[in-house]
Amino acid sequence: MADGELDPEDAKIVTLARSSRARTGAAEGAAVRDTDGRTYAAATVALPSLKLTALQAAVAAAVSSGARGLEAAAVVTAAGDVDADSVAAARDLTAGVPVLRADPSGAVVETLA
């Protein structure tokens, strides 16, 4: 990644995460890319009986679709960090998977490696 340029595949999951957040008005949007190149996007789920962060929901969608591993994950949030349980969910599937944190504009502000 030269001069802060984001890999096109990583840019795609940031865009998907940002779109999920905007479409639902949720606190967060997330997207993951599995080892087959398929992408899964989700937003925060906040129901009385079910609460998932956006990244947990995206990981759940990937796993329920048969994903065996993740190449990358992205979370779009106004928060200053990504919830530790969210990162843990992604890393339950693939240890050390990079998690990009982007602000609501889609600018990547941190990569958790």
C-alpha positions in Angstrom: 0.0 0.0 0.0 1.9 3.0 -1.3 1.1 6.6 -0.2 -1.8 5.5 1.9 -3.6 3.9 -1.1 -6.0 1.2 0.0 -6.0 -2.2 -1.8 -9.0 -2.2 -4.2 -10.4 -5.3 -2.5 -10.1 -3.7 0.9 -11.7 -0.5 -0.4 -14.6 -2.6 -1.6 -15.3 -4.0 1.9 -15.0 -0.5 3.4 -17.6 0.8 0.9 -19.9 -2.1 1.7 -19.6 -1.5 5.4 -20.2 2.2 4.9 -23.3 1.5 2.8 -24.7 -1.0 5.4 -24.3 1.6 8.1 -25.9 4.4 6.0 -28.8 2.3 4.7 -29.9 1.3 8.2 -28.8 4.3 10.2 -27.0 2.0 12.5 -24.1 2.9 14.8 -21.8 0.7 12.8 -21.5 -1.1 9.5 -19.1 -3.9 8.7 -18.1 -6.2 5.9 -15.8 -9.2 5.7 -14.1 -10.9 2.7 -13.8 -14.7 3.0 -10.9 -16.8 1.6 -12.9 -17.5 -1.6 -13.3 -13.7 -2.2 -17.0 -13.5 -1.3 -18.1 -10.5 0.8 -20.7 -10.2 3.5 -22.0 -6.9 5.0 -24.0 -6.2 8.0 -25.0 -3.4 10.4 -25.4 -3.3 14.1 -28.3 -5.4 15.4 -30.0 -3.9 18.5 -33.2 -5.8 19.3 -34.6 -6.5 22.8 -33.6 -10.1 22.5 -30.6 -10.0 20.2 -27.6 -7.6 20.2 -24.7 -8.0 17.7 -22.1 -5.6 16.6 -21.9 -5.1 12.9 -18.7 -7.1 12.7 -20.2 -10.0 14.7 -23.2 -9.9 12.3 -21.0 -9.9 9.2 -18.9 -12.8 10.6 -22.1 -14.7 11.4 -23.4 -14.2 7.8 -20.1 -15.5 6.5 -20.0 -18.5 8.7 -23.7 -19.4 8.0 -22.9 -19.2 4.3 -20.0 -21.7 4.7 -17.0 -19.5 4.9 -14.0 -21.3 6.3 -11.8 -18.3 6.8 -11.5 -14.5 6.3 -9.0 -12.5 4.4 -10.0 -9.1 5.8 -12.7 -7.2 7.7 -13.8 -3.6 7.9 -15.8 -1.7 10.4 -17.2 1.8 9.7 -17.9 3.6 13.0 -17.8 7.0 14.6 -16.3 5.3 17.7 -12.7 5.6 18.6 -12.1 1.9 18.5 -13.6 -1.5 17.4 -15.2 -3.5 20.2 -12.9 -6.3 21.4 -15.6 -8.9 21.1 -16.1 -7.9 17.5 -12.4 -8.4 16.7 -12.5 -11.7 18.6 -15.4 -13.0 16.5 -13.5 -12.3 13.3 -10.3 -13.9 14.7 -12.3 -17.0 15.9 -12.6 -17.7 12.2 -9.1 -16.6 11.2 -6.4 -15.8 13.7 -4.7 -12.5 12.9 -7.2 -11.3 10.2 -6.6 -7.6 9.6 -9.5 -5.4 10.7 -9.8 -2.0 9.2 -11.5 0.7 11.2 -12.9 3.5 9.0 -14.7 6.7 10.0 -18.1 7.5 8.7 -16.6 9.1 5.6 -15.0 5.8 4.7 -11.4 7.0 5.5 -9.4 4.1 7.1 -8.0 5.4 10.4 -6.6 2.2 11.8 -5.7 -1.3 10.8 -5.8 -3.9 13.6 -3.3 -6.6 12.6 
